[in-house]
Amino acid sequence: MALTFTTKTRSRNQEWSRVRAHTQRVESDITSQLRSLQEFTRQVKQAVEKKRDEEKAKEIIKDLKVDNDIDYDKNVQDDAESIFNALSEEKVCTKDSSKLSYTKAEEEENAELEEESDLDLLSLFPSVHSYTQLPVSITEQLDGDTLQYIASEETANWIPVISRLASNSNSLSNATSYDAHILLKSIPKEQRPLIIAQFHKMVAEAGLLDNRYIYNDLMASYNLVNVKESLPIIERLYKEMTDEKAIKPDAYTMGIMINLYSRRCNVDKTKEFLGKITDMGDHPTFAIYTSVLQMYVRMGEYRNAVDVFDTMKFLSLETFPTSRTYSSMILLDTLNNEIEHGMALYKEMIDRNIKVEPQALLSLSKGCTTRKGLTPQGWAYILEYYANDYPISYKLIEVMMNLAAKDSDLSLVRALYLSIFENNTKTNGGKITPTNATALKYLFNAYFSFDKDSRPVSVVDERVMAIRLRSLELMNFTFHDEAPPMLPLIHLPVDDNTLMMKESKAIFEYHVLKFPEMISEQVLEAYLFVLAVRGGSIREFEKAWNKYTYFKNEEDTDSNVTVEGPEPVVKNQPNEIGSTTPVEDLLETSPVTLPRDDRLYNACMHAARHFKDVIFAQKIWIERGRFRKTQSFQSLKPYVQDQQDFKFARAMLSCFVETGNVVDAYQLILSSQSRFVWTYYHLKSVLILCEKMGYVTFKTELMKVISKSNKFLRRQERHS
């Protein structure tokens, strides 16, 4: 019995020994693996640090290369950083000292990482770090709670970080100008306007404003602020740097000042600083040329913009325009009715293998609507837009509406308009939501310009036809209880204007009642043109004219004014403007009334010509004479006044020709020949009328007017 117990005890001890030995081996293996993992972690950290150093070196090399980005602020920062690293003569940031301090900081940081590697490895929640590497002099001023705001690049919020630094007057006491530069560069450009004032105060209190690079940083950041607010600050910084501290500016400083004054459209100051760059023996950079180009674009100085653009192309490869610059120039061509120049630029982009941006294609398509015969080319740009898989946007649909309206494709315009309306409503949670005013204007343009004998591109080109058929298939007239009152017909009858006029009138009044903010001057003008050619009578047009417009007199009081024409004829006219009864006037009031201006007066002349009503035309002529004396007209530039006067005179002349009033037409031309350049193109219809009616003398005198105009144009060409 005792032997049996002893045997069992010995067996149990041996079992425990085996378990203990196994446990020790496991612990030894775990310890070995842990040490290996720690060593691997240390090596990885060293590799990361080495990789970071290599990337930093590459970044400096890259900074020294030409950057074709339009972002001037980025160029200033990158060049400032490379200069901080490369130039040894600067007071604060010499190459050796900056390298030494940075190396020492790296060693300290690596030592700390090695000492804490065990804790980091076993810690479930490691300490918070900034997503971007900041100088030690900055990070030592920030606690974990503050660093949490910039732990992720996607959600970084630098405002509380800068506020924390600003709350401590000694936050930058151990920092260098280069440290401050790195801090500012780390902040996303869109957040800099919110913190630049605090940052400026900090670096000033720390005595870091002692070189042009930190001044460049400050001025470039202030340039991101509203120009009215930033102008006095940047001018004061520039004066402080150059006059008070005698710090010599560089080409980048000049570029910042050019960017500032170009945003203010100050041509004289812009040219002054361009001259300073030349005096320094340097040349304007791509970014500087871009600033000047944008200035002329904002000012509408088309010829100067073209000159700058051409200079950028032919000066050097470094200043050659980018795709975005080409797009801006093409847009300017479109706005200035120079679509041929824009098409030539497009061909240059194709020949040079420059990517054509979607905005350029849309601008070209829109520009093609201003020329007869270019509609197919406009659709070709739309097809290229589709082929490049650019996003389908409302802007694209609006351009397509414009093309279709010019091409007499009323059905496609109606379909596109309805699709925008429906999509807007669905996007807005089912609440009825209209198109914008531009799309509504294009719809009325389609009613106006429709020609039943026309053959649109959409019925000739199979690719455009596919777009058209798909759009027509998607037409949903009842997508909402308050949908626009369009007739439930995919195609309106082409031989009768009645339904077309009723639909356009219903849609206009629908917007007046439900969306009055949509009725702009351009929309009203487009609707009046529809009434002028699709309406039943001049009386119908006059009612709309008095209902939706008013004459704003010299005393700035708003009233519907009827201007009497020649007394013997107008007194008993049944269609006299404003001849409705008080009850009718009450019923005909509108929540939307707009002041009459040159554009609306031209619509009236179109109606007078269409309905052959000279009396109405004379009334409008007289009222427009009063309009010319108003402040709104007199405030226009003289050349703009001349352009509007000439356009209205041509409309009046067209009305006289249409009604056979050759004498009135002749007198109009002779009385205005000293103001307007009447060419054969303008007077061709009058000459034909004179010949048809036997007014030989009139024709001879008109040819003299044309000859005089031709001589003037030749002189203009010689001096241009």
PyMOL commands that set and color helices and strands:
alter all, ss='L'
color gray80, all
select helices_A, chain A and resi 2-63+72-86+95-115+117-122+136-139+144-150+159-167+177-186+189-205+212-222+227-244+251-263+267-279+286-299+302-315+323-335+339-351+358-368+375-387+394-406+410-427+437-449+457-459+462-473+497-514+516-518+521-534+538-548+567-570+582-587+598-610+614-627+631-634+638-659+662-672+680-693+696-719
alter helices_A, ss='H'
color red, helices_A
select strands_A, chain A and resi 549-552+558-559+594-595
alter strands_A, ss='S'
color yellow, strands_A
deselect
rebuild
show_as cartoon
